[in-house]
């Protein structure tokens, strides 16, 4: 028998049976609940989507209470250990792990789409020297779409695939070229013989050497971080990608909107905010005073807490491990001692225990980036590069979902009732 929910409207005494599917009821099924026939009907009020599923998705599974994260059913721990970022991107986009031929074709295609149109350099050169890398990244994504006017044909599967390959490839070049521009370094062009992460390091750090050889430990660490950041179901930026994409705009414009959402300090900006916080704390001995301040409402413990995880973020565990591997090569980032002690104290503190606040992915990632010589302002860009595959997988899924339409929430109007315009001399 189909599961239903019976609702009694105490205003009218009427009873309604609403179907339950997958533990949810359709908000539209509430519309029939009315006191009078000419009324609009019942809605739900859910600012910040605290308890609303905005889509059905087969991409990423999170169990926030148990700290589980899976991409297409594969545990994040196994992917981080055994897979590569490009393989994971393929998995997110296509639903299955690629076979050898598919992976080789995919890697070849992404690798051969990393070059930017030379005219794009003028755009990058036109930013002020101190422009924030995320501002540059957002603008660059939007601008990139202007080079591919055909990208608006979003229902042409072949054309859509081409843009997906381009975007995943070119975000690395956009990020690296913008970085080189800020420090006045000549652009380092992509090297097709290197891996995705290795080539990104090449475009970032190549000096005068003929061939850049990435350190394999750092290359692998970056690739793992890319895997861990690739998707995270309906987070703020993915929601932006879907919402903006639902207007049927091209994926570059929707991607720019998603990147803008990621820029905020409560989302992808948190990894930068963590380092600033650790620098501000300055020493292990200053931690108790800092925690006291947080509990007193003076700011938040950045890199802690999550809307979905009410347990240790599984990504944070993996990032912490990777941090120590990276420090073997780069030398220890001195801020790690403050971070570890901060975590220890916070996890024993009633305030954090009661609110189920645990380290999230951003708590340790910045320490790795810093040890790898990425400037702090670039940390969110390092999140945006791999999240591009998640955004595109979610965007593609949305386009093929017959339930979806242009995203357009309702509101509860709280303004003035209708009134007549008053001439300015009578106000
Ligand atoms: N430090 C101190 N208190 C906190 C923190 C924190 N980091 N996070 C939440 N709280 C408290 C908050 O004050 C509230 O307390 P009370 O019930 O007394 O008012 C309670 O915990 C619930 O917080 P909330 O703001 O209602 O929770 P939310 O689900 O709306 O926010 C969050 C989630 C991630 C925005 C928030 O935990 C936060 O601001 N964390 C710091 C920023 C951060 O690390 N963001 C990265 C998130 S993970 C990666 C990503 O998404 O990009």
Boltz pocket constraint, residues with backbone or C-beta under 6 A from the ligand:
constraints:
  - pocket:
      binder: B
      contacts: [[A, 235], [A, 265], [A, 266], [A, 267], [A, 268], [A, 269], [A, 270], [A, 294], [A, 299], [A, 300], [A, 301], [A, 302], [A, 303], [A, 304], [A, 305], [A, 306], [A, 307], [A, 308], [A, 355], [A, 357], [A, 360], [A, 361], [A, 362]]
      max_distance: 6.0
